[in-house]
Amino acid sequence: MNRLQDVDLKLLRSFQAIVDAGGLAGAQATLNCSQSTLSTQLADLEKRLGFRLCQRGRGGFALTSEGQKLVEAMEDLFASADRFQNATATISGEMRGVLRIGIMDAMLANEAWPLPDVLGRFSERANETYVDLSLVSPAAMEGLLLEGKRDAVIGPFPEKRAGLEYLPLFQERHTLFAVSRHPLTKQANIGFEELSQHSLIVTPGELRRFPFIRRPKGGHGTGESADITPSATVDQMETHAILIRSGRFVGFLPDYYGQSLAELTPLKTQPELRYQSPIYLAYRKDNVRNIILRAFIKCVGAQKLIDGDLLRSGAVSSL
């Protein structure tokens, strides 16, 4: 096998695009290449590496075990290449590099803190910076920062981790939602007892933060059987909404997101069955020298809450 540094990085990125698209045909539009060109590039890469990367043909596209291991290794390679490019941008003072951002889902519905406006201002200022924007589970965000796989993330962080900086953005109110046909929509002043008779969805963050989900009988932490136990767990708002729409489950959603979805109704609960979720921009302290990241942080910090229905109703508020 040739030395790894002799492998053309473009071939590896083409292979990554093929994997992401699920095959050669799907990657044609992404890479603006013919299928025959991609097939030649893939064969060239396999020859350079000395092993077969995937099965392709009438049976469909599938990675070999060696191909899967290469995909995992390429994550570190591409992250290192992006960090190198950003380091040269910082040295030169020119914002030519990559900004890798991870965000929680459902942010498009938050008109009180418009992320698209933030990204638009950043792109105008750093128009030669490539933006890699991904939806990330809040539970994975801090780990991706510490591993160097994301430069900045936006989400809820009830527990702060050493080595990371947290810029407060806003807080969002979470309310229990159900479909309009659910029996709880006919009740008012819903409390623990009423909720315990139905199937509740929770996120890992809610399990950590809110002991009432596993509230012991009598409320004294006696270790007796729980009044409320979750029936499902999710890590994204869309998966949350899908289960709620099934009609069986109820679950917490940000008010601004739940009310934007047809068929979902906020439940009339007691105050302890609502909560505020603080949202932050998080990034590594030792990465703040990155000129591109600094520009993004500045754009994020300049975005103020916009007066409107969400702010007036308390669905979104200052943190």
Disulfide bonds with the S-S distance in Angstrom:
none
